[in-house]
C-alpha cells in the first residue's frame, strides 16, 4: 500500500497539547452509526490514532508516518492498547499508491517541506484523490503568527475541490509564536 518513504526537510512543529481539541473536532465528524475507513497522515507516536481507534472500534484505521522511529512508537502504543482495527505503515502521502477513505486526517503534515520543496497543493490533491465521494479532509497545522499562511492554505484547499465546513484556532503559543488551527473540509465530488 505504501512505497519507500523519502527524506524530508523542514521543522516539525507538532505538540501534543492539541490532542483534546483535535479529538473533539474529529469526533464531530466521525459517523457513530456506521463503519468508516479513516486514514491518518503523519500519525507520529499514534496518540490521536490510539484514542480514536479505542473510542470508535467499528472503524478501520490506516496510519502512515515517514519517520521509522515514530511508526515503531505508534506500533507499540497500538499493541499495548490491544487494538486490531489499525494498520500502520512507514511512508509519505506523496507515495501513497492506492486506497479510498471516508476521512483523511493530517496532523502537522501537509505543509512540511519535502526534498522537492513546498508540496502543500500536491498533497491536498492527493488527499482528494484518496477520499470517497463527499469524504472529509481534516487538517491540523501550526503556523508562525505573522506568517499569514493559514488563509493561503485555505484558498488552496478550496481550489483543489473542497468546501471548508469548519475552521477554528485551537491554540496560540506565545513562546514559539505559533497558532494551531483545525480545518475541516468536505470534497465537492
C-alpha positions in Angstrom: 0.0 0.0 0.0 2.9 2.4 0.8 6.1 2.5 -1.1 9.5 3.6 0.3 9.5 6.9 2.2 11.6 9.8 1.0 13.6 12.1 3.4 12.1 15.5 4.2 13.4 18.8 5.2 11.6 21.3 7.5 10.8 21.9 11.1 8.4 19.5 12.9 6.1 21.7 14.9 3.9 19.1 16.4 3.0 19.3 20.1 0.6 17.1 22.0 -1.4 19.8 23.8 -3.8 19.9 20.8 -5.0 16.3 21.2 -8.1 17.0 23.3 -9.3 19.8 20.9 -8.3 17.9 17.8 -10.1 14.8 19.1 -13.3 16.8 19.7 -13.2 18.1 16.2 -12.5 14.7 14.6 -15.2 13.1 16.8 -17.7 15.7 15.5 -17.1 14.3 12.0 -16.9 10.5 12.7 -20.2 8.8 12.0 -21.1 6.9 15.1 -23.6 4.6 13.5 -21.6 3.1 10.6 -18.2 1.7 9.9 -15.8 4.2 8.3 -12.3 3.9 6.8 -10.1 6.6 8.2 -6.5 7.5 7.2 -4.2 9.5 9.4 -1.2 11.0 7.6 1.7 11.8 9.9 0.5 9.7 12.8 3.6 10.3 14.9 3.6 8.2 18.0 -0.1 7.3 17.5 -1.6 9.4 20.3 -4.6 10.6 18.3 -4.8 7.4 16.4 -4.9 5.3 19.5 -7.5 7.5 21.1 -9.8 7.3 18.0 -9.3 3.6 17.4 -10.1 2.8 21.0 -13.1 5.1 21.1 -14.6 4.0 17.8 -13.7 0.4 17.4 -16.0 -0.3 14.5 -14.0 2.0 12.2 -10.9 0.8 10.3 -7.8 3.0 10.7 -4.8 3.2 8.4 -1.9 5.4 9.5 1.3 6.5 7.9 4.3 8.4 9.0 7.6 8.9 7.2 9.8 8.6 10.3 10.5 4.9 11.2 11.1 5.6 14.9 7.6 7.2 15.2 6.0 4.3 13.4 7.7 1.9 15.8 6.4 4.0 18.8 2.9 4.1 17.3 3.0 0.3 16.7 4.0 -0.2 20.4 1.1 2.1 21.5 -1.4 0.2 19.3 -0.1 -3.2 20.6 -0.3 -2.0 24.3 -3.9 -0.9 23.7 -4.7 -4.3 22.1 -6.3 -2.7 19.0 -6.9 -4.8 15.9 -8.6 -2.1 13.8 -5.4 -0.3 12.9 -2.8 -0.7 10.1 0.4 1.3 10.4 2.9 2.0 7.6 6.1 3.9 7.1 5.8 6.3 4.2 4.8 9.7 2.9 1.5 10.8 1.4 3.4 11.7 -1.8 3.9 8.0 -2.3 0.5 6.7 -1.3 -0.4 4.4 -4.2 -4.0 3.2 -3.6 -6.9 3.3 -1.2 -10.1 5.3 -0.5 -11.2 6.6 2.8 -14.2 8.5 4.2 -11.9 10.7 6.4 -8.3 11.7 6.0 -6.7 13.3 9.0 -3.5 15.3 8.5 -1.8 16.5 11.7 1.1 18.8 11.0 2.0 17.0 7.8 0.7 18.7 4.7 2.8 21.8 5.0 6.0 20.0 5.8 8.5 20.6 3.0 9.8 17.5 1.2 13.2 17.3 -0.6 11.3 18.7 -3.5 10.2 21.9 -1.7 6.7 23.0 -0.7 4.2 20.4 -1.9 1.1 21.6 0.0 -1.0 21.9 -3.2 0.0 18.5 -4.5 -0.6 16.8 -1.1 -4.1 18.3 -0.9 -4.8 17.0 -4.4 -3.5 13.6 -3.4 -5.9 13.6 -0.4 -8.8 14.5 -2.7 -8.0 11.5 -5.0 -7.9 9.2 -2.0 -11.2 10.3 -0.5 -14.6 8.6 -1.1 -17.3 10.7 -2.6 -18.0 13.6 -0.2 -15.3 12.5 2.1 -13.7 14.8 4.7 -10.2 16.1 5.0 -9.3 17.2 8.5 -6.2 19.4 8.7 -4.4 20.4 11.9 -1.5 22.7 11.3 0.6 25.2 13.2 1.7 28.5 11.7 4.0 31.2 12.8 1.7 34.1 13.9 3.0 36.6 11.3 3.3 34.0 8.5 -0.3 34.5 7.2 -0.2 31.1 5.6 -3.5 29.9 7.0 -5.5 32.0 4.6 -3.3 30.9 1.7 -3.7 27.2 2.6 -7.5 27.6 3.0 -7.6 29.0 -0.5 -5.5 26.1 -1.8 -7.8 23.6 -0.1 -10.9 25.2 -1.7 -9.2 25.4 -5.1 -8.4 21.7 -5.0 -12.0 20.6 -4.8 -13.0 21.1 -1.2 -15.6 23.2 0.7 -14.4 24.4 4.1 -17.0 23.3 6.6 -15.4 24.3 9.9 -12.3 26.2 11.0 -11.1 27.1 14.4 -7.9 28.3 16.1 -7.1 25.7 18.7 -4.2 27.3 20.5 -1.7 30.1 20.4 1.7 29.5 21.8 3.5 32.7 22.8 6.8 31.1 23.4 7.2 29.9 19.8 4.8 32.5 18.3 2.7 29.7 16.8 -1.0 29.4 16.1 -2.6 26.0 15.6 -5.7 25.6 13.5 -8.2 22.8 13.0 -9.8 22.9 9.5 -12.5 20.5 8.3 -13.2 20.4 4.5 -15.5 18.2 2.5 -14.7 17.0 -1.0 -17.1 18.5 -3.6 -17.1 15.4 -5.8 
